[in-house]
Amino acid sequence: MPYTPAYSALFAKPLLNQLVAVIQRDQAGAIARVNSTLSPITEFHKGPGVRTAFPWLTLALEGVTFDEEVPSYPSSGPRRWEARVSLALDVGQFDQEMAQDNAQDYARVLDMIVTSADLNGTGPYSSWLTALPITHETVPGGITTPNTPDSFKGVFIESQRYSLATRNEIEAPVVTVTMTLIFRFQEQ
């Protein structure tokens, strides 16, 4: 008997790639509106590493939570879940004042991209459910594979936090902007 899954169980793996693709697609327009002197984000990473350039964006899945009121398979009903994703953007400058200003501008850029993604797609939720071009080593084909159609139910920015650090490999002060995003999904 062939294996039959109750749900697609894609969770956040395609979501992180989709988020990178949306940022890559929309950042030039957002940067032009916020502060045209900012450099585009070219360093996208899904884990820690030695910073070799700024700005440096790390995307991380903080966890997936499920709605416990949805009965488990084989009973009927959709399965609802949320993915909590953090975006940590390191901004470095030799001048601490500029690092602080640029970090706040990059936070505005990322906020604008996430909250305006559908305005720059082909319709409601299209940016999150349409295959998009991406430049990232974990997607060798250069095109994302998004979550299943009709599964995406929304995204909101839960928080923005700022911290000042000095990294061992860099003598310049680094300001880290960390944004927490909540993505909501439902699958049949």
N, C-alpha and C positions, 0 to 999 in steps of 0.2 A: 504494500500500500504506500503510495507516495506521501511525502510529508506535506501537510497543509498548515500554514501558520494562521492563527486567529487574527493577527494584526500585522501590518507591515514592519513595525518596530524599527523604523529608521532613526528615530530620536534626533540627536543633535549633530551627527556627523555631516549630513548634507547641509544643515543649517549654518555651520561655521564657514563652509565653503561659499554658501550663498551670501553670507554677510560680507566676506572678503570681496566677492564679485560686485556687490552693490556699492561698497565703499570705493573700489577701483573705478567703477562706472561714473559715480556721482561726485567724487571729490574735487575735480577741477572746477565745476560750477559752484560748489559750496565754498571752496577756498576763494574764488573770485568775489563772492559776496561778503565773506567775513574779513579776510585780510590777504590781499593778493601777493604779499611778500612771503607768505608761508611756502615751504617746500612741500611738494606732494608726498604722501606716505608711500614709500616703495618697499619698506621692510614689514612684511606680514608674517607672523610666526604663531604657531600653536603650542609653543612651549618655551621654556627659559633658554637663554643663550647669551653669549658675550655680545654686547652691543658693538656693532661695527659702523653704524650710521644712525642718524636721527632724521626725522622721527622714527621710532621703533614701536610697532603695534603688536601686542601679544593678545590673541584671542583664546579664551579658555572656557570650557564648559564647567560651571560650578556644580551642576547637578540637574537631574530630571525628577520631577515629582508627579505623581498620578492622583487623580481624583478617586478616592476610595469608595465613593458612593456608586461608582459604575460597577455592575456585577461582572465577574470574570467569565471568560468563555466557558461553556458554550451558550450562556444566556444572551439575550439580545441587549442591545444598547451600545452606544458609542463609548470609546475609551478616550478620556480627556487627560491631557498632560501639559505641563509647563517645563520649559527649559530655561535655566538661569545661566546667562552668558556674561562674562566680564571682558571688557576691552580695556587693556592697560596700555596707554600710550606714553612712552618716554620721550620727553623733549629736553634737549640739552643745548646750552649756550654758555659762552664764557662769561657773559653778563647775566647775573642772577635776575635782574629786573626784566630783561628781555625773555628769559626762560619762563618766568611767571606769566608774562603777557601772552607769549606764544602758546603756552599750555592752555590758558583759558580760551584762546582763539581756536585751538585744535578741538577743545571740548565742544565749542559752538559748531565747528565743522561736522564732527561726528554726530552731534545731536540733530543737526539739520539734515544730514544724510539719512539717518534712521527714521526720523519723523516725516520726511518728505519722499521716501522711497517710492511710494505708490504714485505720487504726482509725476515721477520720472519714468514710470513703467507704462504698461499698456492698459491698465485698469486696476480695480481693487485687488490688492494682494499680489498683483502680477510680478512684482520684483522679487517676491519670496517664493513663487511657485513656477517661474519660467526659467528654463536653462539660460544661463548667462555666460559670456566669456570671462575667463579668469586666468590670471598669471600667478601660479603657485605650484611649488614642487610636488604637493600631494595630489594635484589634479593634472596628470601628464597630458591628458587630452585637450586641456584648455577650455573645457565647457563644464559648468556645474550640472549636477544631478539633484534637483531640488526635492523637497518632500512631496508626497503624493498630492494630486489636485484636491481641492476642497478641504485639505487637512489644516491649513494655516488659518488661525482665528484672530491673530493680532500680536502686536508687539508694543511694549512701552518701556520707557527709560525709568528705571526705579531710582537710580541715584548717580551722582557724580561726586568723586572724592579726589582730593589733591594731596600729594605728599612730596616732600623734598628729600632727595637722597644724593649721596656721592658714591658712585660705583667705583670699585677697585680698579677696573680697567680704563676708567675715564676720569680725568682730573676736573673736568668742568661740572658744575652743579647740574643735576638732572631733576626735573619736575615730572612726576608721574601723575597722569590724569587717569583715573579708573572709573569707567562707567559700567553699571550693571543693567543689563537688559533682560526683560522677561518676555519670552515668546510663548504663545498659547496655541495648542494644537488639539485636534479632535480627529480620531479615525474610527471608521466603522468596522 
